[in-house]
Amino acid sequence: MKELKIGLCLAYTGTNYGQLLQAYATQQIIRSFDLQTEIIRYSSSRNKGIKPSFGAFIVAAKQIAQKIDRKISRAMKIEEDDLHKRNRADRIQSADKFRQERFSKVVQCNGITELRNKSKDFFAVLVGSDQVWLPDVAVSNFFTLRFAAPGVRRISYATSLGVSTYPNYAKKPAADFWKQIDFLSVREQQGKDIIQSIVDIPVEVVADPTYLFTKDEWLELIPQEKVVQDGYVLCYFLGDSKHMKDYARKYADMKGLRLVSILSDECNSDDSQFTDEVLTGKSVEDFVNLIRNANYILTDSFHGLAFSVINQKQFLIFYRNRTDVKESRNSRIDNIVRSWGIEDRLIREPEKLIMPSNDIDYTEVMPKVEGLRNNSLVFLRKALNV
């Protein structure tokens, strides 16, 4: 009988706190079922195994245009200051440390042939949960699980499409790979709606893997630790919106608390202009503890929101304004605040500086979180045959 080993296709190689935590949670929850996991790290070769199609042609043309844009952007880019250079270097180092200490059994596959052969070692391959089903992925082999050998179960757990609509060129290849997935779940209702508008197949909406552990269980995984002095409003902004920062400053002043900011490593923001304390190079564990110990949290991060809810904190969530992509990725924020019944926590127009007068009532929110957690665990156990 084949050993029940699960191959994980995850986004986990960056420095983003949420990306690392959702990948870690996915690994840990599957291991809690007494299953072995291997995280697959895939590097495609020239022979990517992608069939010629209209969609593949469009994606290839977009990739060429993006390469040109990146070269132009690098040529015009303002030189990073020492603070941001140090922050970026420290974040890379701390992310590497997190991966080395917390991710077990990472296997490298180079090229589609090696990837296909490796899949024969698994009972199942599982993709999830970050935004790995953006439209261009539809023509590829890895995050779509097209590489899986016959008889290997294909599972999508809480995968995010990341956009509010799918373009026409991606619909047919997407339908083709979605139909081959044995247990298909997504993270957002809007993702389910998109899939079922393209192809008539069952799709479940499940919780992001970070919600699969309770507050107390996260304390066991990442112990409590004080990172800064008590009594603060925490800002975790990935984007660089002046309106959000002005809002944060006014909010902290209204609460009579220090404003502490985790410096983004995704933009060259100057947080010293609006905050009382700028934190650089913080680890994933620091991120979790900074949320745990904050009086209030203001963020444009999906997982900043997630860990605020898990720890039952008072928070506000903003849309992140992105200049690097044309497709809006704010649907995931819309979906989650609607799921928890906390739409009033979403500040759509921060320039108006309107402050909510009420607090989040977690006696109403947590039963919804627990209900989705329980349903999600039922789905995952069934998919993994445990």
BALOBA-1460 file (C-alpha; in Angstrom, 3 decimals):
// residues 386
<rec num="1" residu="m" x="0.000" y="0.000" z="0.000"/>
<rec num="2" residu="k" x="1.336" y="3.425" z="-0.987"/>
<rec num="3" residu="e" x="2.427" y="5.549" z="1.968"/>
<rec num="4" residu="l" x="0.092" y="8.470" z="2.532"/>
<rec num="5" residu="k" x="2.521" y="11.232" z="1.640"/>
<rec num="6" residu="i" x="1.175" y="14.594" z="0.472"/>
<rec num="7" residu="g" x="2.988" y="16.818" z="-2.014"/>
<rec num="8" residu="l" x="2.403" y="20.511" z="-1.279"/>
<rec num="9" residu="c" x="2.403" y="23.154" z="-4.012"/>
<rec num="10" residu="l" x="2.621" y="26.379" z="-2.037"/>
<rec num="11" residu="a" x="3.718" y="29.979" z="-2.386"/>
<rec num="12" residu="y" x="6.315" y="30.241" z="0.367"/>
<rec num="13" residu="t" x="9.599" y="31.578" z="-1.045"/>
<rec num="14" residu="g" x="9.064" y="35.305" z="-0.468"/>
<rec num="15" residu="t" x="9.336" y="37.572" z="2.558"/>
<rec num="16" residu="n" x="5.653" y="38.420" z="2.942"/>
<rec num="17" residu="y" x="4.503" y="37.450" z="6.437"/>
<rec num="18" residu="g" x="1.091" y="36.246" z="5.313"/>
<rec num="19" residu="q" x="2.512" y="34.091" z="2.539"/>
<rec num="20" residu="l" x="4.880" y="32.356" z="4.946"/>
<rec num="21" residu="l" x="2.222" y="31.878" z="7.631"/>
<rec num="22" residu="q" x="-0.424" y="30.418" z="5.321"/>
<rec num="23" residu="a" x="2.119" y="27.965" z="3.891"/>
<rec num="24" residu="y" x="3.284" y="27.010" z="7.384"/>
<rec num="25" residu="a" x="-0.307" y="26.541" z="8.572"/>
<rec num="26" residu="t" x="-1.069" y="24.317" z="5.569"/>
<rec num="27" residu="q" x="1.901" y="22.087" z="6.341"/>
<rec num="28" residu="q" x="1.116" y="21.949" z="10.063"/>
<rec num="29" residu="i" x="-2.576" y="21.132" z="9.756"/>
<rec num="30" residu="i" x="-1.865" y="18.230" z="7.383"/>
<rec num="31" residu="r" x="0.893" y="16.928" z="9.655"/>
<rec num="32" residu="s" x="-1.591" y="17.083" z="12.554"/>
<rec num="33" residu="f" x="-3.516" y="14.327" z="10.701"/>
<rec num="34" residu="d" x="-0.421" y="12.075" z="11.023"/>
<rec num="35" residu="l" x="0.387" y="12.447" z="7.336"/>
<rec num="36" residu="q" x="3.820" y="13.099" z="5.901"/>
<rec num="37" residu="t" x="4.299" y="16.176" z="3.741"/>
<rec num="38" residu="e" x="6.837" y="17.279" z="1.187"/>
<rec num="39" residu="i" x="6.870" y="20.828" z="-0.122"/>
<rec num="40" residu="i" x="7.648" y="20.815" z="-3.824"/>
<rec num="41" residu="r" x="9.962" y="23.548" z="-5.042"/>
<rec num="42" residu="y" x="9.632" y="23.660" z="-8.810"/>
<rec num="43" residu="s" x="11.940" y="25.291" z="-11.315"/>
<rec num="44" residu="s" x="10.730" y="25.046" z="-14.895"/>
<rec num="45" residu="s" x="13.159" y="24.395" z="-17.713"/>
<rec num="46" residu="r" x="12.914" y="25.510" z="-21.336"/>
<rec num="47" residu="n" x="10.569" y="22.589" z="-21.905"/>
<rec num="48" residu="k" x="7.746" y="23.702" z="-19.645"/>
<rec num="49" residu="g" x="5.333" y="21.157" z="-21.077"/>
<rec num="50" residu="i" x="2.826" y="23.878" z="-21.958"/>
<rec num="51" residu="k" x="0.598" y="23.059" z="-24.933"/>
<rec num="52" residu="p" x="0.353" y="25.728" z="-27.641"/>
<rec num="53" residu="s" x="-2.909" y="27.639" z="-27.343"/>
<rec num="54" residu="f" x="-4.350" y="31.109" z="-27.723"/>
<rec num="55" residu="g" x="-4.195" y="31.561" z="-23.953"/>
<rec num="56" residu="a" x="-0.550" y="30.453" z="-23.808"/>
<rec num="57" residu="f" x="0.306" y="32.925" z="-26.586"/>
<rec num="58" residu="i" x="-1.389" y="35.791" z="-24.710"/>
<rec num="59" residu="v" x="0.423" y="34.911" z="-21.467"/>
<rec num="60" residu="a" x="3.795" y="34.683" z="-23.235"/>
<rec num="61" residu="a" x="3.229" y="38.093" z="-24.852"/>
<rec num="62" residu="k" x="2.300" y="39.584" z="-21.468"/>
<rec num="63" residu="q" x="5.419" y="38.123" z="-19.869"/>
<rec num="64" residu="i" x="7.631" y="39.702" z="-22.533"/>
<rec num="65" residu="a" x="5.916" y="43.070" z="-22.000"/>
<rec num="66" residu="q" x="6.342" y="42.739" z="-18.233"/>
<rec num="67" residu="k" x="10.068" y="42.027" z="-18.613"/>
<rec num="68" residu="i" x="10.447" y="45.182" z="-20.688"/>
<rec num="69" residu="d" x="8.453" y="47.184" z="-18.128"/>
<rec num="70" residu="r" x="10.644" y="45.864" z="-15.300"/>
<rec num="71" residu="k" x="13.814" y="46.851" z="-17.136"/>
<rec num="72" residu="i" x="12.448" y="50.348" z="-17.714"/>
<rec num="73" residu="s" x="11.321" y="50.589" z="-14.078"/>
<rec num="74" residu="r" x="14.747" y="49.498" z="-12.807"/>
<rec num="75" residu="a" x="16.427" y="52.071" z="-14.996"/>
<rec num="76" residu="m" x="14.176" y="54.820" z="-13.648"/>
<rec num="77" residu="k" x="14.021" y="53.572" z="-10.059"/>
<rec num="78" residu="i" x="15.155" y="55.903" z="-7.311"/>
<rec num="79" residu="e" x="18.060" y="54.445" z="-5.363"/>
<rec num="80" residu="e" x="16.930" y="52.764" z="-2.158"/>
<rec num="81" residu="d" x="18.109" y="54.459" z="1.039"/>
<rec num="82" residu="d" x="20.147" y="52.646" z="3.697"/>
<rec num="83" residu="l" x="17.134" y="52.078" z="5.952"/>
<rec num="84" residu="h" x="15.152" y="50.266" z="3.246"/>
<rec num="85" residu="k" x="18.205" y="48.313" z="2.086"/>
<rec num="86" residu="r" x="18.810" y="47.095" z="5.619"/>
<rec num="87" residu="n" x="15.125" y="46.319" z="6.144"/>
<rec num="88" residu="r" x="14.963" y="44.292" z="2.941"/>
<rec num="89" residu="a" x="18.162" y="42.380" z="3.750"/>
<rec num="90" residu="d" x="17.018" y="41.620" z="7.296"/>
<rec num="91" residu="r" x="13.582" y="40.502" z="6.102"/>
<rec num="92" residu="i" x="15.193" y="38.102" z="3.620"/>
<rec num="93" residu="q" x="17.410" y="36.716" z="6.364"/>
<rec num="94" residu="s" x="14.522" y="36.271" z="8.829"/>
<rec num="95" residu="a" x="12.305" y="34.652" z="6.160"/>
<rec num="96" residu="d" x="15.089" y="32.214" z="5.289"/>
<rec num="97" residu="k" x="15.452" y="31.379" z="8.990"/>
<rec num="98" residu="f" x="11.702" y="30.775" z="9.297"/>
<rec num="99" residu="r" x="11.750" y="28.413" z="6.315"/>
<rec num="100" residu="q" x="14.800" y="26.533" z="7.561"/>
<rec num="101" residu="e" x="13.407" y="26.053" z="11.069"/>
<rec num="102" residu="r" x="9.729" y="25.465" z="10.337"/>
<rec num="103" residu="f" x="9.342" y="23.888" z="6.891"/>
<rec num="104" residu="s" x="10.213" y="20.223" z="6.829"/>
<rec num="105" residu="k" x="11.157" y="18.185" z="3.767"/>
<rec num="106" residu="v" x="11.395" y="20.569" z="0.809"/>
<rec num="107" residu="v" x="12.113" y="18.712" z="-2.444"/>
<rec num="108" residu="q" x="13.497" y="20.348" z="-5.574"/>
<rec num="109" residu="c" x="12.110" y="19.430" z="-8.989"/>
<rec num="110" residu="n" x="13.808" y="20.828" z="-12.080"/>
<rec num="111" residu="g" x="11.761" y="20.646" z="-15.242"/>
<rec num="112" residu="i" x="8.379" y="19.144" z="-16.055"/>
<rec num="113" residu="t" x="9.648" y="15.561" z="-16.531"/>
<rec num="114" residu="e" x="11.209" y="15.454" z="-13.069"/>
<rec num="115" residu="l" x="8.081" y="17.026" z="-11.588"/>
<rec num="116" residu="r" x="5.804" y="14.440" z="-13.211"/>
<rec num="117" residu="n" x="7.989" y="11.573" z="-12.048"/>
<rec num="118" residu="k" x="8.109" y="12.946" z="-8.502"/>
<rec num="119" residu="s" x="4.319" y="13.100" z="-8.337"/>
<rec num="120" residu="k" x="4.209" y="9.280" z="-8.420"/>
<rec num="121" residu="d" x="5.597" y="9.282" z="-4.854"/>
<rec num="122" residu="f" x="2.460" y="10.909" z="-3.477"/>
<rec num="123" residu="f" x="-1.003" y="9.782" z="-2.474"/>
<rec num="124" residu="a" x="-2.136" y="13.339" z="-3.241"/>
<rec num="125" residu="v" x="-0.831" y="16.701" z="-4.354"/>
<rec num="126" residu="l" x="-2.366" y="19.806" z="-2.820"/>
<rec num="127" residu="v" x="-2.315" y="23.417" z="-3.976"/>
<rec num="128" residu="g" x="-3.182" y="26.379" z="-1.755"/>
<rec num="129" residu="s" x="-3.807" y="28.906" z="-0.325"/>
<rec num="130" residu="d" x="-2.251" y="32.140" z="-1.551"/>
<rec num="131" residu="q" x="-3.175" y="33.992" z="-4.764"/>
<rec num="132" residu="v" x="-1.712" y="31.292" z="-6.992"/>
<rec num="133" residu="w" x="-4.635" y="31.070" z="-9.430"/>
<rec num="134" residu="l" x="-4.255" y="34.482" z="-11.000"/>
<rec num="135" residu="p" x="-5.488" y="34.221" z="-14.603"/>
<rec num="136" residu="d" x="-2.099" y="33.707" z="-16.299"/>
<rec num="137" residu="v" x="-1.479" y="30.585" z="-14.208"/>
<rec num="138" residu="a" x="-4.260" y="28.806" z="-16.125"/>
<rec num="139" residu="v" x="-1.885" y="27.761" z="-18.939"/>
<rec num="140" residu="s" x="0.862" y="26.455" z="-16.626"/>
<rec num="141" residu="n" x="1.470" y="23.049" z="-15.007"/>
<rec num="142" residu="f" x="2.527" y="23.490" z="-11.380"/>
<rec num="143" residu="f" x="-0.135" y="25.368" z="-9.394"/>
<rec num="144" residu="t" x="-2.800" y="23.880" z="-11.679"/>
<rec num="145" residu="l" x="-1.688" y="20.338" z="-10.643"/>
<rec num="146" residu="r" x="-1.650" y="19.257" z="-14.287"/>
<rec num="147" residu="f" x="1.647" y="17.488" z="-13.614"/>
<rec num="148" residu="a" x="0.100" y="14.874" z="-11.289"/>
<rec num="149" residu="a" x="0.420" y="11.273" z="-12.475"/>
<rec num="150" residu="p" x="-2.733" y="9.199" z="-13.063"/>
<rec num="151" residu="g" x="-4.149" y="7.921" z="-9.776"/>
<rec num="152" residu="v" x="-2.643" y="10.733" z="-7.690"/>
<rec num="153" residu="r" x="-5.391" y="12.672" z="-5.945"/>
<rec num="154" residu="r" x="-5.533" y="16.393" z="-6.800"/>
<rec num="155" residu="i" x="-6.675" y="18.752" z="-4.068"/>
<rec num="156" residu="s" x="-7.138" y="22.505" z="-3.977"/>
<rec num="157" residu="y" x="-7.345" y="23.890" z="-0.455"/>
<rec num="158" residu="a" x="-8.447" y="27.527" z="-0.080"/>
<rec num="159" residu="t" x="-6.721" y="28.590" z="-3.288"/>
<rec num="160" residu="s" x="-7.316" y="32.238" z="-4.147"/>
<rec num="161" residu="l" x="-7.995" y="33.515" z="-7.666"/>
<rec num="162" residu="g" x="-6.973" y="36.951" z="-6.425"/>
<rec num="163" residu="v" x="-9.113" y="38.865" z="-8.944"/>
<rec num="164" residu="s" x="-12.772" y="39.773" z="-9.330"/>
<rec num="165" residu="t" x="-13.050" y="38.624" z="-12.978"/>
<rec num="166" residu="y" x="-11.270" y="36.150" z="-15.256"/>
<rec num="167" residu="p" x="-10.310" y="37.343" z="-18.753"/>
<rec num="168" residu="n" x="-11.577" y="35.395" z="-21.769"/>
<rec num="169" residu="y" x="-8.150" y="34.042" z="-22.810"/>
<rec num="170" residu="a" x="-7.809" y="32.242" z="-19.459"/>
<rec num="171" residu="k" x="-11.278" y="30.706" z="-19.250"/>
<rec num="172" residu="k" x="-10.850" y="27.581" z="-21.404"/>
<rec num="173" residu="p" x="-7.469" y="26.472" z="-19.986"/>
<rec num="174" residu="a" x="-8.749" y="27.231" z="-16.483"/>
<rec num="175" residu="a" x="-11.871" y="25.136" z="-17.035"/>
<rec num="176" residu="d" x="-9.685" y="22.287" z="-18.304"/>
<rec num="177" residu="f" x="-7.528" y="22.097" z="-15.174"/>
<rec num="178" residu="w" x="-10.341" y="22.817" z="-12.691"/>
<rec num="179" residu="k" x="-12.272" y="19.807" z="-14.034"/>
<rec num="180" residu="q" x="-9.291" y="17.550" z="-13.271"/>
<rec num="181" residu="i" x="-9.140" y="18.492" z="-9.569"/>
<rec num="182" residu="d" x="-10.758" y="15.848" z="-7.352"/>
<rec num="183" residu="f" x="-11.470" y="18.095" z="-4.353"/>
<rec num="184" residu="l" x="-11.791" y="21.739" z="-5.316"/>
<rec num="185" residu="s" x="-12.064" y="24.504" z="-2.740"/>
<rec num="186" residu="v" x="-11.310" y="28.226" z="-2.810"/>
<rec num="187" residu="r" x="-10.778" y="30.895" z="-0.194"/>
<rec num="188" residu="e" x="-13.392" y="33.397" z="-1.356"/>
<rec num="189" residu="q" x="-17.026" y="33.197" z="-2.435"/>
<rec num="190" residu="q" x="-16.144" y="35.373" z="-5.405"/>
<rec num="191" residu="g" x="-13.615" y="32.736" z="-6.499"/>
<rec num="192" residu="k" x="-16.328" y="30.084" z="-6.393"/>
<rec num="193" residu="d" x="-18.651" y="32.324" z="-8.404"/>
<rec num="194" residu="i" x="-15.979" y="32.893" z="-11.068"/>
<rec num="195" residu="i" x="-15.223" y="29.174" z="-11.424"/>
<rec num="196" residu="q" x="-18.870" y="28.175" z="-11.627"/>
<rec num="197" residu="s" x="-19.583" y="30.890" z="-14.188"/>
<rec num="198" residu="i" x="-16.972" y="29.230" z="-16.411"/>
<rec num="199" residu="v" x="-17.505" y="25.522" z="-15.723"/>
<rec num="200" residu="d" x="-20.279" y="23.570" z="-13.976"/>
<rec num="201" residu="i" x="-18.385" y="21.726" z="-11.214"/>
<rec num="202" residu="p" x="-18.663" y="21.535" z="-7.409"/>
<rec num="203" residu="v" x="-16.615" y="24.154" z="-5.535"/>
<rec num="204" residu="e" x="-16.448" y="24.683" z="-1.775"/>
<rec num="205" residu="v" x="-15.496" y="27.868" z="0.059"/>
<rec num="206" residu="v" x="-13.164" y="27.140" z="2.976"/>
<rec num="207" residu="a" x="-11.110" y="29.104" z="5.487"/>
<rec num="208" residu="d" x="-7.624" y="30.377" z="4.846"/>
<rec num="209" residu="p" x="-5.313" y="27.835" z="6.563"/>
<rec num="210" residu="t" x="-4.248" y="30.393" z="9.183"/>
<rec num="211" residu="y" x="-7.825" y="30.242" z="10.569"/>
<rec num="212" residu="l" x="-7.603" y="26.456" z="11.029"/>
<rec num="213" residu="f" x="-5.704" y="27.022" z="14.275"/>
<rec num="214" residu="t" x="-7.291" y="28.764" z="17.244"/>
<rec num="215" residu="k" x="-5.711" y="31.606" z="19.190"/>
<rec num="216" residu="d" x="-4.417" y="29.135" z="21.796"/>
<rec num="217" residu="e" x="-3.084" y="26.752" z="19.146"/>
<rec num="218" residu="w" x="-1.161" y="29.603" z="17.515"/>
<rec num="219" residu="l" x="0.333" y="30.356" z="20.945"/>
<rec num="220" residu="e" x="1.714" y="26.817" z="20.963"/>
<rec num="221" residu="l" x="3.107" y="27.209" z="17.438"/>
<rec num="222" residu="i" x="4.495" y="30.720" z="18.011"/>
<rec num="223" residu="p" x="4.919" y="31.527" z="21.724"/>
<rec num="224" residu="q" x="4.045" y="34.906" z="23.204"/>
<rec num="225" residu="e" x="6.849" y="37.461" z="23.264"/>
<rec num="226" residu="k" x="6.942" y="41.221" z="23.789"/>
<rec num="227" residu="v" x="8.500" y="42.992" z="20.788"/>
<rec num="228" residu="v" x="7.955" y="46.659" z="21.744"/>
<rec num="229" residu="q" x="6.710" y="48.574" z="24.765"/>
<rec num="230" residu="d" x="2.998" y="48.098" z="25.539"/>
<rec num="231" residu="g" x="0.367" y="50.656" z="24.568"/>
<rec num="232" residu="y" x="0.404" y="51.171" z="20.783"/>
<rec num="233" residu="v" x="-1.538" y="51.261" z="17.551"/>
<rec num="234" residu="l" x="0.134" y="48.971" z="15.005"/>
<rec num="235" residu="c" x="0.320" y="49.862" z="11.310"/>
<rec num="236" residu="y" x="1.118" y="47.150" z="8.786"/>
<rec num="237" residu="f" x="0.754" y="48.749" z="5.374"/>
<rec num="238" residu="l" x="2.172" y="46.975" z="2.323"/>
<rec num="239" residu="g" x="1.176" y="49.884" z="0.097"/>
<rec num="240" residu="d" x="2.228" y="53.512" z="0.315"/>
<rec num="241" residu="s" x="-0.967" y="55.546" z="0.505"/>
<rec num="242" residu="k" x="-0.653" y="58.987" z="2.077"/>
<rec num="243" residu="h" x="-4.366" y="58.914" z="2.915"/>
<rec num="244" residu="m" x="-3.983" y="55.680" z="4.908"/>
<rec num="245" residu="k" x="-1.041" y="57.087" z="6.820"/>
<rec num="246" residu="d" x="-2.796" y="60.345" z="7.598"/>
<rec num="247" residu="y" x="-5.743" y="58.284" z="8.834"/>
<rec num="248" residu="a" x="-3.457" y="56.152" z="11.028"/>
<rec num="249" residu="r" x="-1.872" y="59.234" z="12.582"/>
<rec num="250" residu="k" x="-5.246" y="60.754" z="13.414"/>
<rec num="251" residu="y" x="-6.520" y="57.426" z="14.759"/>
<rec num="252" residu="a" x="-3.557" y="56.957" z="17.117"/>
<rec num="253" residu="d" x="-3.856" y="60.549" z="18.331"/>
<rec num="254" residu="m" x="-7.566" y="60.043" z="18.981"/>
<rec num="255" residu="k" x="-6.783" y="56.919" z="21.034"/>
<rec num="256" residu="g" x="-3.911" y="58.652" z="22.854"/>
<rec num="257" residu="l" x="-1.459" y="55.884" z="21.920"/>
<rec num="258" residu="r" x="1.927" y="55.561" z="20.197"/>
<rec num="259" residu="l" x="1.800" y="54.754" z="16.495"/>
<rec num="260" residu="v" x="4.134" y="51.878" z="15.602"/>
<rec num="261" residu="s" x="4.730" y="50.833" z="11.998"/>
<rec num="262" residu="i" x="6.242" y="47.703" z="10.455"/>
<rec num="263" residu="l" x="8.223" y="49.055" z="7.522"/>
<rec num="264" residu="s" x="7.102" y="47.528" z="4.223"/>
<rec num="265" residu="d" x="9.715" y="45.803" z="2.098"/>
<rec num="266" residu="e" x="7.459" y="46.075" z="-0.958"/>
<rec num="267" residu="c" x="7.675" y="49.851" z="-1.412"/>
<rec num="268" residu="n" x="9.991" y="52.704" z="-0.443"/>
<rec num="269" residu="s" x="7.638" y="54.271" z="2.093"/>
<rec num="270" residu="d" x="8.911" y="56.896" z="4.531"/>
<rec num="271" residu="d" x="7.054" y="55.844" z="7.667"/>
<rec num="272" residu="s" x="9.066" y="58.180" z="9.902"/>
<rec num="273" residu="q" x="6.942" y="61.060" z="8.585"/>
<rec num="274" residu="f" x="3.739" y="59.795" z="10.233"/>
<rec num="275" residu="t" x="4.639" y="57.281" z="12.935"/>
<rec num="276" residu="d" x="6.278" y="57.359" z="16.370"/>
<rec num="277" residu="e" x="8.322" y="54.189" z="15.921"/>
<rec num="278" residu="v" x="9.410" y="52.435" z="12.726"/>
<rec num="279" residu="l" x="10.200" y="48.712" z="13.000"/>
<rec num="280" residu="t" x="12.570" y="47.169" z="10.478"/>
<rec num="281" residu="g" x="13.706" y="43.626" z="9.725"/>
<rec num="282" residu="k" x="11.105" y="41.992" z="11.934"/>
<rec num="283" residu="s" x="10.609" y="38.227" z="11.785"/>
<rec num="284" residu="v" x="7.411" y="36.294" z="11.111"/>
<rec num="285" residu="e" x="7.197" y="35.529" z="14.826"/>
<rec num="286" residu="d" x="7.583" y="39.250" z="15.605"/>
<rec num="287" residu="f" x="4.721" y="40.031" z="13.213"/>
<rec num="288" residu="v" x="2.358" y="37.651" z="15.011"/>
<rec num="289" residu="n" x="3.354" y="38.992" z="18.431"/>
<rec num="290" residu="l" x="3.101" y="42.625" z="17.391"/>
<rec num="291" residu="i" x="-0.539" y="41.969" z="16.450"/>
<rec num="292" residu="r" x="-1.186" y="39.988" z="19.641"/>
<rec num="293" residu="n" x="0.075" y="42.765" z="21.873"/>
<rec num="294" residu="a" x="-1.306" y="45.801" z="20.021"/>
<rec num="295" residu="n" x="-4.246" y="47.814" z="21.300"/>
<rec num="296" residu="y" x="-5.433" y="48.421" z="17.741"/>
<rec num="297" residu="i" x="-4.292" y="47.356" z="14.262"/>
<rec num="298" residu="l" x="-4.571" y="49.250" z="10.960"/>
<rec num="299" residu="t" x="-3.597" y="47.270" z="7.880"/>
<rec num="300" residu="d" x="-4.085" y="46.709" z="4.150"/>
<rec num="301" residu="s" x="-2.968" y="43.075" z="4.478"/>
<rec num="302" residu="f" x="-5.300" y="40.059" z="4.219"/>
<rec num="303" residu="h" x="-3.260" y="38.198" z="6.834"/>
<rec num="304" residu="g" x="-2.906" y="41.291" z="8.993"/>
<rec num="305" residu="l" x="-6.699" y="41.108" z="9.155"/>
<rec num="306" residu="a" x="-6.617" y="37.311" z="9.709"/>
<rec num="307" residu="f" x="-4.342" y="37.431" z="12.738"/>
<rec num="308" residu="s" x="-6.276" y="40.385" z="14.134"/>
<rec num="309" residu="v" x="-9.464" y="38.284" z="14.004"/>
<rec num="310" residu="i" x="-7.764" y="35.143" z="15.353"/>
<rec num="311" residu="n" x="-6.504" y="37.185" z="18.323"/>
<rec num="312" residu="q" x="-9.823" y="39.041" z="18.643"/>
<rec num="313" residu="k" x="-8.236" y="42.477" z="18.264"/>
<rec num="314" residu="q" x="-9.833" y="45.777" z="17.327"/>
<rec num="315" residu="f" x="-8.700" y="46.677" z="13.802"/>
<rec num="316" residu="l" x="-9.417" y="48.540" z="10.577"/>
<rec num="317" residu="i" x="-8.677" y="47.208" z="7.095"/>
<rec num="318" residu="f" x="-7.922" y="49.276" z="3.977"/>
<rec num="319" residu="y" x="-7.710" y="48.451" z="0.300"/>
<rec num="320" residu="r" x="-4.182" y="48.175" z="-0.969"/>
<rec num="321" residu="n" x="-3.531" y="50.356" z="-3.990"/>
<rec num="322" residu="r" x="-1.260" y="48.451" z="-6.370"/>
<rec num="323" residu="t" x="0.474" y="49.953" z="-9.365"/>
<rec num="324" residu="d" x="2.163" y="46.722" z="-10.473"/>
<rec num="325" residu="v" x="-0.998" y="44.925" z="-11.606"/>
<rec num="326" residu="k" x="-4.021" y="45.991" z="-13.633"/>
<rec num="327" residu="e" x="-6.453" y="43.504" z="-12.077"/>
<rec num="328" residu="s" x="-7.927" y="44.566" z="-8.728"/>
<rec num="329" residu="r" x="-7.120" y="42.083" z="-5.961"/>
<rec num="330" residu="n" x="-9.376" y="43.679" z="-3.372"/>
<rec num="331" residu="s" x="-12.129" y="41.071" z="-3.760"/>
<rec num="332" residu="r" x="-10.478" y="38.912" z="-1.079"/>
<rec num="333" residu="i" x="-10.865" y="41.762" z="1.440"/>
<rec num="334" residu="d" x="-14.499" y="42.309" z="0.424"/>
<rec num="335" residu="n" x="-15.227" y="38.602" z="0.823"/>
<rec num="336" residu="i" x="-13.675" y="38.131" z="4.248"/>
<rec num="337" residu="v" x="-15.233" y="41.179" z="5.943"/>
<rec num="338" residu="r" x="-18.588" y="40.066" z="4.547"/>
<rec num="339" residu="s" x="-18.026" y="36.514" z="5.820"/>
<rec num="340" residu="w" x="-17.337" y="37.722" z="9.363"/>
<rec num="341" residu="g" x="-20.043" y="40.408" z="9.289"/>
<rec num="342" residu="i" x="-17.580" y="43.236" z="9.867"/>
<rec num="343" residu="e" x="-18.007" y="45.334" z="6.733"/>
<rec num="344" residu="d" x="-17.792" y="48.488" z="8.865"/>
<rec num="345" residu="r" x="-14.109" y="47.671" z="9.558"/>
<rec num="346" residu="l" x="-13.298" y="48.283" z="5.878"/>
<rec num="347" residu="i" x="-12.267" y="51.902" z="5.290"/>
<rec num="348" residu="r" x="-12.901" y="52.478" z="1.597"/>
<rec num="349" residu="e" x="-12.241" y="56.234" z="1.625"/>
<rec num="350" residu="p" x="-9.486" y="56.990" z="4.147"/>
<rec num="351" residu="e" x="-9.116" y="60.518" z="2.805"/>
<rec num="352" residu="k" x="-12.408" y="61.407" z="4.515"/>
<rec num="353" residu="l" x="-10.877" y="60.564" z="7.934"/>
<rec num="354" residu="i" x="-14.176" y="59.166" z="9.263"/>
<rec num="355" residu="m" x="-13.571" y="57.052" z="12.383"/>
<rec num="356" residu="p" x="-15.861" y="54.119" z="13.351"/>
<rec num="357" residu="s" x="-17.571" y="54.757" z="16.681"/>
<rec num="358" residu="n" x="-18.139" y="51.119" z="17.661"/>
<rec num="359" residu="d" x="-15.884" y="48.171" z="18.490"/>
<rec num="360" residu="i" x="-15.996" y="44.731" z="16.890"/>
<rec num="361" residu="d" x="-18.283" y="42.392" z="18.851"/>
<rec num="362" residu="y" x="-16.368" y="39.126" z="18.826"/>
<rec num="363" residu="t" x="-19.230" y="37.254" z="20.475"/>
<rec num="364" residu="e" x="-20.873" y="37.539" z="17.045"/>
<rec num="365" residu="v" x="-17.734" y="37.090" z="14.910"/>
<rec num="366" residu="m" x="-16.092" y="34.045" z="16.507"/>
<rec num="367" residu="p" x="-19.012" y="31.612" z="16.027"/>
<rec num="368" residu="k" x="-18.774" y="32.379" z="12.288"/>
<rec num="369" residu="v" x="-15.025" y="31.777" z="12.328"/>
<rec num="370" residu="e" x="-15.438" y="28.532" z="14.261"/>
<rec num="371" residu="g" x="-18.217" y="27.335" z="11.957"/>
<rec num="372" residu="l" x="-16.131" y="27.894" z="8.833"/>
<rec num="373" residu="r" x="-13.090" y="26.338" z="10.544"/>
<rec num="374" residu="n" x="-15.035" y="23.180" z="11.378"/>
<rec num="375" residu="n" x="-16.522" y="22.865" z="7.878"/>
<rec num="376" residu="s" x="-13.094" y="23.443" z="6.360"/>
<rec num="377" residu="l" x="-11.526" y="20.695" z="8.466"/>
<rec num="378" residu="v" x="-14.275" y="18.302" z="7.373"/>
<rec num="379" residu="f" x="-13.506" y="19.116" z="3.713"/>
<rec num="380" residu="l" x="-9.761" y="18.712" z="4.213"/>
<rec num="381" residu="r" x="-10.085" y="15.406" z="6.075"/>
<rec num="382" residu="k" x="-12.313" y="14.007" z="3.352"/>
<rec num="383" residu="a" x="-9.945" y="15.167" z="0.618"/>
<rec num="384" residu="l" x="-6.962" y="13.599" z="2.409"/>
<rec num="385" residu="n" x="-8.861" y="10.422" z="3.297"/>
<rec num="386" residu="v" x="-8.301" y="10.744" z="7.059"/>
